[in-house]
Amino acid sequence: MDYLAALTPPAVMAVAFTCLIVTIVKSQGGPNKAKEDAAADAMLARSESPADAKTQGA
């Protein structure tokens, strides 16, 4: 019975990790991809704007 108690936590973690990977793979692309890309582009543009203003103003 000790072997069952020893193997249960790794088995549960393996199943949980597999579910996590499947969820990540399924969420890539699809209808949300354009929205995610637009959000990333907007964030990148905001982060670059102050740097460009400083170099152009100096």
All heavy atoms as TSV, in Angstrom:
chain	resi	resn	atom	element	x	y	z
A	1	MET	N	N	0.824	-1.195	0.000
A	1	MET	CA	C	0.000	0.000	0.000
A	1	MET	C	C	0.868	1.259	0.000
A	1	MET	O	O	0.444	2.284	-0.492
A	1	MET	CB	C	-0.916	-0.026	1.233
A	1	MET	CG	C	-2.142	0.815	1.085
A	1	MET	SD	S	-3.101	0.236	-0.306
A	1	MET	CE	C	-4.469	1.303	-0.189
A	2	ASP	N	N	2.092	1.152	0.548
A	2	ASP	CA	C	2.991	2.303	0.557
A	2	ASP	C	C	3.375	2.732	-0.858
A	2	ASP	O	O	3.580	3.920	-1.108
A	2	ASP	CB	C	4.259	1.988	1.348
A	2	ASP	CG	C	3.990	1.919	2.842
A	2	ASP	OD1	O	2.986	2.525	3.276
A	2	ASP	OD2	O	4.774	1.263	3.551
A	3	TYR	N	N	3.483	1.774	-1.778
A	3	TYR	CA	C	3.857	2.120	-3.142
A	3	TYR	C	C	2.775	2.966	-3.802
A	3	TYR	O	O	3.065	3.859	-4.582
A	3	TYR	CB	C	4.147	0.863	-3.977
A	3	TYR	CG	C	2.960	-0.038	-4.164
A	3	TYR	CD1	C	2.093	0.136	-5.227
A	3	TYR	CD2	C	2.710	-1.088	-3.277
A	3	TYR	CE1	C	1.001	-0.696	-5.399
A	3	TYR	CE2	C	1.627	-1.915	-3.436
A	3	TYR	CZ	C	0.769	-1.715	-4.508
A	3	TYR	OH	O	-0.314	-2.533	-4.676
A	4	LEU	N	N	1.523	2.718	-3.473
A	4	LEU	CA	C	0.427	3.513	-4.033
A	4	LEU	C	C	0.481	4.945	-3.507
A	4	LEU	O	O	0.331	5.903	-4.276
A	4	LEU	CB	C	-0.917	2.875	-3.683
A	4	LEU	CG	C	-2.149	3.522	-4.293
A	4	LEU	CD1	C	-2.077	3.487	-5.815
A	4	LEU	CD2	C	-3.404	2.826	-3.818
A	5	ALA	N	N	0.750	5.109	-2.247
A	5	ALA	CA	C	0.873	6.440	-1.663
A	5	ALA	C	C	2.092	7.170	-2.229
A	5	ALA	O	O	2.067	8.391	-2.378
A	5	ALA	CB	C	0.986	6.326	-0.149
A	6	ALA	N	N	3.135	6.444	-2.575
A	6	ALA	CA	C	4.334	7.066	-3.124
A	6	ALA	C	C	4.148	7.466	-4.584
A	6	ALA	O	O	4.731	8.445	-5.048
A	6	ALA	CB	C	5.511	6.113	-2.994
A	7	LEU	N	N	3.337	6.729	-5.320
A	7	LEU	CA	C	3.157	7.014	-6.745
A	7	LEU	C	C	2.028	7.996	-7.037
A	7	LEU	O	O	1.980	8.569	-8.124
A	7	LEU	CB	C	2.902	5.709	-7.506
A	7	LEU	CG	C	4.081	4.766	-7.596
A	7	LEU	CD1	C	3.666	3.481	-8.292
A	7	LEU	CD2	C	5.235	5.409	-8.322
A	8	THR	N	N	1.133	8.213	-6.113
A	8	THR	CA	C	-0.020	9.090	-6.371
A	8	THR	C	C	0.381	10.541	-6.638
A	8	THR	O	O	-0.060	11.105	-7.644
A	8	THR	CB	C	-1.024	8.991	-5.210
A	8	THR	OG1	O	-1.453	7.641	-5.088
A	8	THR	CG2	C	-2.224	9.867	-5.465
A	9	PRO	N	N	1.196	11.188	-5.808
A	9	PRO	CA	C	1.530	12.591	-6.105
A	9	PRO	C	C	2.209	12.809	-7.463
A	9	PRO	O	O	1.806	13.704	-8.200
A	9	PRO	CB	C	2.445	12.994	-4.955
A	9	PRO	CG	C	2.072	12.068	-3.847
A	9	PRO	CD	C	1.727	10.777	-4.518
A	10	PRO	N	N	3.192	11.997	-7.864
A	10	PRO	CA	C	3.774	12.202	-9.184
A	10	PRO	C	C	2.769	11.975	-10.317
A	10	PRO	O	O	2.792	12.681	-11.326
A	10	PRO	CB	C	4.906	11.184	-9.268
A	10	PRO	CG	C	5.225	10.839	-7.870
A	10	PRO	CD	C	3.958	11.001	-7.105
A	11	ALA	N	N	1.882	11.007	-10.140
A	11	ALA	CA	C	0.883	10.740	-11.175
A	11	ALA	C	C	-0.086	11.915	-11.299
A	11	ALA	O	O	-0.429	12.337	-12.410
A	11	ALA	CB	C	0.126	9.454	-10.854
A	12	VAL	N	N	-0.498	12.469	-10.174
A	12	VAL	CA	C	-1.406	13.621	-10.203
A	12	VAL	C	C	-0.712	14.821	-10.842
A	12	VAL	O	O	-1.308	15.538	-11.658
A	12	VAL	CB	C	-1.890	13.956	-8.773
A	12	VAL	CG1	C	-2.627	15.277	-8.736
A	12	VAL	CG2	C	-2.789	12.835	-8.250
A	13	MET	N	N	0.543	15.049	-10.506
A	13	MET	CA	C	1.283	16.158	-11.092
A	13	MET	C	C	1.472	15.960	-12.598
A	13	MET	O	O	1.415	16.921	-13.362
A	13	MET	CB	C	2.638	16.317	-10.399
A	13	MET	CG	C	2.536	16.808	-8.978
A	13	MET	SD	S	1.694	18.399	-8.847
A	13	MET	CE	C	2.911	19.454	-9.568
A	14	ALA	N	N	1.707	14.743	-13.024
A	14	ALA	CA	C	1.872	14.472	-14.452
A	14	ALA	C	C	0.585	14.758	-15.214
A	14	ALA	O	O	0.605	15.359	-16.290
A	14	ALA	CB	C	2.300	13.017	-14.667
A	15	VAL	N	N	-0.539	14.379	-14.657
A	15	VAL	CA	C	-1.832	14.650	-15.302
A	15	VAL	C	C	-2.094	16.152	-15.329
A	15	VAL	O	O	-2.521	16.704	-16.355
A	15	VAL	CB	C	-2.969	13.894	-14.574
A	15	VAL	CG1	C	-4.332	14.350	-15.063
A	15	VAL	CG2	C	-2.811	12.394	-14.762
A	16	ALA	N	N	-1.822	16.841	-14.237
A	16	ALA	CA	C	-2.041	18.289	-14.189
A	16	ALA	C	C	-1.128	19.006	-15.184
A	16	ALA	O	O	-1.569	19.933	-15.875
A	16	ALA	CB	C	-1.792	18.805	-12.774
A	17	PHE	N	N	0.121	18.590	-15.289
A	17	PHE	CA	C	1.051	19.208	-16.227
A	17	PHE	C	C	0.605	18.973	-17.665
A	17	PHE	O	O	0.673	19.876	-18.502
A	17	PHE	CB	C	2.459	18.644	-16.005
A	17	PHE	CG	C	3.498	19.289	-16.859
A	17	PHE	CD1	C	3.896	20.591	-16.624
A	17	PHE	CD2	C	4.082	18.595	-17.906
A	17	PHE	CE1	C	4.856	21.192	-17.413
A	17	PHE	CE2	C	5.042	19.188	-18.695
A	17	PHE	CZ	C	5.434	20.486	-18.452
A	18	THR	N	N	0.129	17.769	-17.954
A	18	THR	CA	C	-0.371	17.465	-19.294
A	18	THR	C	C	-1.565	18.344	-19.630
A	18	THR	O	O	-1.652	18.882	-20.741
A	18	THR	CB	C	-0.746	15.979	-19.398
A	18	THR	OG1	O	0.412	15.195	-19.080
A	18	THR	CG2	C	-1.233	15.621	-20.783
A	19	CYS	N	N	-2.477	18.519	-18.690
A	19	CYS	CA	C	-3.636	19.394	-18.916
A	19	CYS	C	C	-3.195	20.832	-19.154
A	19	CYS	O	O	-3.757	21.523	-20.013
A	19	CYS	CB	C	-4.600	19.323	-17.741
A	19	CYS	SG	S	-5.423	17.749	-17.569
A	20	LEU	N	N	-2.198	21.288	-18.420
A	20	LEU	CA	C	-1.685	22.641	-18.598
A	20	LEU	C	C	-1.108	22.820	-19.999
A	20	LEU	O	O	-1.395	23.815	-20.678
A	20	LEU	CB	C	-0.615	22.937	-17.548
A	20	LEU	CG	C	0.087	24.286	-17.674
A	20	LEU	CD1	C	-0.880	25.421	-17.397
A	20	LEU	CD2	C	1.269	24.346	-16.744
A	21	ILE	N	N	-0.315	21.876	-20.454
A	21	ILE	CA	C	0.289	21.959	-21.780
A	21	ILE	C	C	-0.784	21.943	-22.859
A	21	ILE	O	O	-0.730	22.719	-23.817
A	21	ILE	CB	C	1.306	20.809	-21.987
A	21	ILE	CG1	C	2.453	20.927	-20.998
A	21	ILE	CG2	C	1.807	20.787	-23.416
A	21	ILE	CD1	C	3.240	22.220	-21.104
A	22	VAL	N	N	-1.777	21.082	-22.722
A	22	VAL	CA	C	-2.869	21.017	-23.705
A	22	VAL	C	C	-3.616	22.343	-23.752
A	22	VAL	O	O	-3.932	22.854	-24.829
A	22	VAL	CB	C	-3.815	19.840	-23.377
A	22	VAL	CG1	C	-5.095	19.920	-24.178
A	22	VAL	CG2	C	-3.107	18.523	-23.626
A	23	THR	N	N	-3.872	22.940	-22.601
A	23	THR	CA	C	-4.568	24.232	-22.553
A	23	THR	C	C	-3.744	25.317	-23.220
A	23	THR	O	O	-4.281	26.132	-23.981
A	23	THR	CB	C	-4.862	24.618	-21.097
A	23	THR	OG1	O	-5.644	23.585	-20.500
A	23	THR	CG2	C	-5.596	25.929	-21.015
A	24	ILE	N	N	-2.448	25.340	-22.977
A	24	ILE	CA	C	-1.581	26.344	-23.593
A	24	ILE	C	C	-1.566	26.177	-25.104
A	24	ILE	O	O	-1.678	27.160	-25.851
A	24	ILE	CB	C	-0.159	26.261	-23.010
A	24	ILE	CG1	C	-0.153	26.746	-21.570
A	24	ILE	CG2	C	0.834	27.052	-23.854
A	24	ILE	CD1	C	1.154	26.512	-20.850
A	25	VAL	N	N	-1.450	24.955	-25.578
A	25	VAL	CA	C	-1.399	24.712	-27.019
A	25	VAL	C	C	-2.722	25.090	-27.676
A	25	VAL	O	O	-2.745	25.703	-28.743
A	25	VAL	CB	C	-1.030	23.242	-27.302
A	25	VAL	CG1	C	-1.233	22.894	-28.759
A	25	VAL	CG2	C	0.408	22.985	-26.890
A	26	LYS	N	N	-3.832	24.767	-27.024
A	26	LYS	CA	C	-5.139	25.093	-27.600
A	26	LYS	C	C	-5.399	26.591	-27.644
A	26	LYS	O	O	-6.120	27.075	-28.514
A	26	LYS	CB	C	-6.261	24.413	-26.805
A	26	LYS	CG	C	-6.418	22.953	-27.104
A	26	LYS	CD	C	-7.619	22.406	-26.372
A	26	LYS	CE	C	-7.872	20.967	-26.736
A	26	LYS	NZ	N	-9.065	20.438	-26.070
A	27	SER	N	N	-4.825	27.344	-26.708
A	27	SER	CA	C	-5.101	28.776	-26.659
A	27	SER	C	C	-4.223	29.574	-27.622
A	27	SER	O	O	-4.423	30.767	-27.778
A	27	SER	CB	C	-4.928	29.304	-25.238
A	27	SER	OG	O	-3.570	29.249	-24.873
A	28	GLN	N	N	-3.265	28.928	-28.252
A	28	GLN	CA	C	-2.417	29.625	-29.217
A	28	GLN	C	C	-3.174	29.782	-30.527
A	28	GLN	O	O	-3.799	28.857	-31.010
A	28	GLN	CB	C	-1.127	28.839	-29.470
A	28	GLN	CG	C	-0.290	28.654	-28.253
A	28	GLN	CD	C	0.168	29.971	-27.669
A	28	GLN	OE1	O	0.697	30.806	-28.369
A	28	GLN	NE2	N	-0.040	30.141	-26.385
A	29	GLY	N	N	-3.107	30.979	-31.095
A	29	GLY	CA	C	-3.764	31.214	-32.374
A	29	GLY	C	C	-5.260	31.323	-32.214
A	29	GLY	O	O	-5.771	31.681	-31.159
A	30	GLY	N	N	-5.970	31.032	-33.276
A	30	GLY	CA	C	-7.428	31.081	-33.241
A	30	GLY	C	C	-7.961	32.500	-33.269
A	30	GLY	O	O	-7.275	33.439	-33.674
A	31	PRO	N	N	-9.196	32.671	-32.832
A	31	PRO	CA	C	-9.836	33.992	-32.918
A	31	PRO	C	C	-9.218	35.036	-32.002
A	31	PRO	O	O	-9.334	36.231	-32.254
A	31	PRO	CB	C	-11.284	33.721	-32.529
A	31	PRO	CG	C	-11.264	32.448	-31.759
A	31	PRO	CD	C	-10.103	31.664	-32.299
A	32	ASN	N	N	-8.550	34.613	-30.941
A	32	ASN	CA	C	-7.947	35.576	-30.017
A	32	ASN	C	C	-6.572	36.050	-30.464
A	32	ASN	O	O	-6.027	36.981	-29.880
A	32	ASN	CB	C	-7.833	34.963	-28.624
A	32	ASN	CG	C	-9.189	34.770	-27.995
A	32	ASN	OD1	O	-10.111	35.513	-28.280
A	32	ASN	ND2	N	-9.306	33.770	-27.154
A	33	LYS	N	N	-6.003	35.428	-31.489
A	33	LYS	CA	C	-4.643	35.767	-31.898
A	33	LYS	C	C	-4.538	37.223	-32.335
A	33	LYS	O	O	-3.601	37.918	-31.947
A	33	LYS	CB	C	-4.173	34.852	-33.012
A	33	LYS	CG	C	-2.729	35.116	-33.410
A	33	LYS	CD	C	-2.187	33.994	-34.241
A	33	LYS	CE	C	-0.794	34.239	-34.718
A	33	LYS	NZ	N	0.136	34.720	-33.752
A	34	ALA	N	N	-5.472	37.712	-33.123
A	34	ALA	CA	C	-5.413	39.093	-33.593
A	34	ALA	C	C	-5.527	40.066	-32.427
A	34	ALA	O	O	-4.820	41.080	-32.379
A	34	ALA	CB	C	-6.518	39.342	-34.613
A	35	LYS	N	N	-6.386	39.752	-31.474
A	35	LYS	CA	C	-6.551	40.627	-30.309
A	35	LYS	C	C	-5.278	40.644	-29.463
A	35	LYS	O	O	-4.841	41.697	-29.009
A	35	LYS	CB	C	-7.753	40.150	-29.488
A	35	LYS	CG	C	-8.102	41.056	-28.336
A	35	LYS	CD	C	-9.432	40.707	-27.693
A	35	LYS	CE	C	-9.523	39.281	-27.262
A	35	LYS	NZ	N	-10.722	38.969	-26.492
A	36	GLU	N	N	-4.668	39.472	-29.276
A	36	GLU	CA	C	-3.433	39.402	-28.503
A	36	GLU	C	C	-2.299	40.121	-29.224
A	36	GLU	O	O	-1.508	40.827	-28.595
A	36	GLU	CB	C	-3.058	37.944	-28.253
A	36	GLU	CG	C	-4.019	37.221	-27.326
A	36	GLU	CD	C	-3.766	35.738	-27.266
A	36	GLU	OE1	O	-2.854	35.253	-27.974
A	36	GLU	OE2	O	-4.479	35.059	-26.527
A	37	ASP	N	N	-2.222	39.966	-30.547
A	37	ASP	CA	C	-1.181	40.641	-31.308
A	37	ASP	C	C	-1.358	42.153	-31.252
A	37	ASP	O	O	-0.385	42.895	-31.146
A	37	ASP	CB	C	-1.182	40.168	-32.760
A	37	ASP	CG	C	-0.640	38.754	-32.911
A	37	ASP	OD1	O	-0.022	38.249	-31.953
A	37	ASP	OD2	O	-0.832	38.162	-33.987
A	38	ALA	N	N	-2.597	42.623	-31.331
A	38	ALA	CA	C	-2.857	44.062	-31.270
A	38	ALA	C	C	-2.465	44.614	-29.897
A	38	ALA	O	O	-1.880	45.696	-29.805
A	38	ALA	CB	C	-4.329	44.340	-31.555
A	39	ALA	N	N	-2.758	43.879	-28.849
A	39	ALA	CA	C	-2.395	44.330	-27.500
A	39	ALA	C	C	-0.875	44.370	-27.349
A	39	ALA	O	O	-0.329	45.313	-26.769
A	39	ALA	CB	C	-3.013	43.406	-26.461
A	40	ALA	N	N	-0.180	43.379	-27.872
A	40	ALA	CA	C	1.280	43.362	-27.786
A	40	ALA	C	C	1.880	44.498	-28.608
A	40	ALA	O	O	2.837	45.149	-28.170
A	40	ALA	CB	C	1.811	42.018	-28.270
A	41	ASP	N	N	1.327	44.764	-29.789
A	41	ASP	CA	C	1.828	45.863	-30.615
A	41	ASP	C	C	1.609	47.212	-29.930
A	41	ASP	O	O	2.472	48.090	-29.980
A	41	ASP	CB	C	1.162	45.852	-31.985
A	41	ASP	CG	C	1.622	44.681	-32.841
A	41	ASP	OD1	O	2.700	44.116	-32.534
A	41	ASP	OD2	O	0.908	44.344	-33.807
A	42	ALA	N	N	0.457	47.379	-29.297
A	42	ALA	CA	C	0.171	48.633	-28.602
A	42	ALA	C	C	1.124	48.825	-27.425
A	42	ALA	O	O	1.623	49.930	-27.190
A	42	ALA	CB	C	-1.280	48.649	-28.122
A	43	MET	N	N	1.401	47.764	-26.699
A	43	MET	CA	C	2.324	47.847	-25.583
A	43	MET	C	C	3.739	48.179	-26.074
A	43	MET	O	O	4.435	48.999	-25.472
A	43	MET	CB	C	2.324	46.504	-24.837
A	43	MET	CG	C	2.505	46.623	-23.368
A	43	MET	SD	S	2.253	45.103	-22.423
A	43	MET	CE	C	2.281	43.780	-23.556
A	44	LEU	N	N	4.128	47.561	-27.162
A	44	LEU	CA	C	5.451	47.824	-27.724
A	44	LEU	C	C	5.550	49.263	-28.214
A	44	LEU	O	O	6.560	49.932	-27.990
A	44	LEU	CB	C	5.713	46.847	-28.874
A	44	LEU	CG	C	7.104	46.881	-29.489
A	44	LEU	CD1	C	8.142	46.517	-28.440
A	44	LEU	CD2	C	7.181	45.918	-30.649
A	45	ALA	N	N	4.502	49.770	-28.847
A	45	ALA	CA	C	4.509	51.149	-29.331
A	45	ALA	C	C	4.583	52.134	-28.160
A	45	ALA	O	O	5.284	53.148	-28.243
A	45	ALA	CB	C	3.261	51.408	-30.160
A	46	ARG	N	N	3.861	51.849	-27.084
A	46	ARG	CA	C	3.910	52.727	-25.913
A	46	ARG	C	C	5.288	52.727	-25.277
A	46	ARG	O	O	5.766	53.759	-24.809
A	46	ARG	CB	C	2.871	52.298	-24.882
A	46	ARG	CG	C	1.539	53.006	-25.056
A	46	ARG	CD	C	0.624	52.670	-23.930
A	46	ARG	NE	N	-0.017	51.392	-24.284
A	46	ARG	CZ	C	-0.408	50.478	-23.430
A	46	ARG	NH1	N	-0.256	50.665	-22.148
A	46	ARG	NH2	N	-0.967	49.366	-23.835
A	47	SER	N	N	5.931	51.567	-25.246
A	47	SER	CA	C	7.243	51.498	-24.606
A	47	SER	C	C	8.320	52.162	-25.466
A	47	SER	O	O	9.309	52.656	-24.946
A	47	SER	CB	C	7.622	50.053	-24.311
A	47	SER	OG	O	7.862	49.355	-25.515
A	48	GLU	N	N	8.142	52.199	-26.767
A	48	GLU	CA	C	9.133	52.812	-27.648
A	48	GLU	C	C	8.940	54.317	-27.776
A	48	GLU	O	O	9.874	55.030	-28.071
A	48	GLU	CB	C	9.075	52.170	-29.028
A	48	GLU	CG	C	9.609	50.749	-29.043
A	48	GLU	CD	C	9.494	50.102	-30.397
A	48	GLU	OE1	O	8.803	50.673	-31.270
A	48	GLU	OE2	O	10.065	49.026	-30.579
A	49	SER	N	N	7.746	54.829	-27.573
A	49	SER	CA	C	7.470	56.244	-27.784
A	49	SER	C	C	8.321	57.164	-26.921
A	49	SER	O	O	8.933	58.087	-27.445
A	49	SER	CB	C	5.986	56.532	-27.548
A	49	SER	OG	O	5.210	55.872	-28.513
A	50	PRO	N	N	8.426	56.988	-25.610
A	50	PRO	CA	C	9.249	57.899	-24.802
A	50	PRO	C	C	10.728	57.847	-25.184
A	50	PRO	O	O	11.395	58.867	-25.183
A	50	PRO	CB	C	9.052	57.404	-23.375
A	50	PRO	CG	C	7.793	56.642	-23.395
A	50	PRO	CD	C	7.689	56.065	-24.778
A	51	ALA	N	N	11.221	56.695	-25.563
A	51	ALA	CA	C	12.620	56.571	-25.942
A	51	ALA	C	C	12.878	57.360	-27.227
A	51	ALA	O	O	13.898	58.044	-27.349
A	51	ALA	CB	C	13.001	55.110	-26.112
A	52	ASP	N	N	11.969	57.299	-28.180
A	52	ASP	CA	C	12.133	58.031	-29.426
A	52	ASP	C	C	12.042	59.532	-29.183
A	52	ASP	O	O	12.787	60.306	-29.778
A	52	ASP	CB	C	11.065	57.605	-30.449
A	52	ASP	CG	C	11.293	56.177	-30.930
A	52	ASP	OD1	O	12.416	55.669	-30.786
A	52	ASP	OD2	O	10.340	55.570	-31.458
A	53	ALA	N	N	11.159	59.960	-28.306
A	53	ALA	CA	C	11.002	61.383	-28.024
A	53	ALA	C	C	12.256	61.940	-27.369
A	53	ALA	O	O	12.671	63.053	-27.660
A	53	ALA	CB	C	9.780	61.601	-27.145
A	54	LYS	N	N	12.881	61.156	-26.513
A	54	LYS	CA	C	14.093	61.629	-25.833
A	54	LYS	C	C	15.245	61.770	-26.822
A	54	LYS	O	O	15.997	62.720	-26.775
A	54	LYS	CB	C	14.490	60.658	-24.716
A	54	LYS	CG	C	13.588	60.727	-23.507
A	54	LYS	CD	C	14.055	59.744	-22.456
A	54	LYS	CE	C	13.065	59.686	-21.297
A	54	LYS	NZ	N	13.417	58.652	-20.336
A	55	THR	N	N	15.394	60.816	-27.728
A	55	THR	CA	C	16.509	60.866	-28.677
A	55	THR	C	C	16.293	61.953	-29.722
A	55	THR	O	O	17.245	62.568	-30.179
A	55	THR	CB	C	16.729	59.509	-29.364
A	55	THR	OG1	O	15.529	59.122	-30.009
A	55	THR	CG2	C	17.141	58.470	-28.352
A	56	GLN	N	N	15.067	62.216	-30.110
A	56	GLN	CA	C	14.787	63.242	-31.106
A	56	GLN	C	C	14.861	64.635	-30.496
A	56	GLN	O	O	15.245	65.579	-31.160
A	56	GLN	CB	C	13.407	63.022	-31.730
A	56	GLN	CG	C	13.361	61.783	-32.597
A	56	GLN	CD	C	11.966	61.467	-33.089
A	56	GLN	OE1	O	11.016	62.146	-32.711
A	56	GLN	NE2	N	11.849	60.449	-33.918
A	57	GLY	N	N	14.521	64.785	-29.230
A	57	GLY	CA	C	14.522	66.087	-28.582
A	57	GLY	C	C	15.914	66.531	-28.168
A	57	GLY	O	O	16.174	67.707	-27.990
A	58	ALA	N	N	16.852	65.609	-28.067
A	58	ALA	CA	C	18.193	65.972	-27.578
A	58	ALA	C	C	19.088	66.501	-28.653
A	58	ALA	O	O	18.972	66.565	-29.742
A	58	ALA	CB	C	18.842	64.756	-26.940
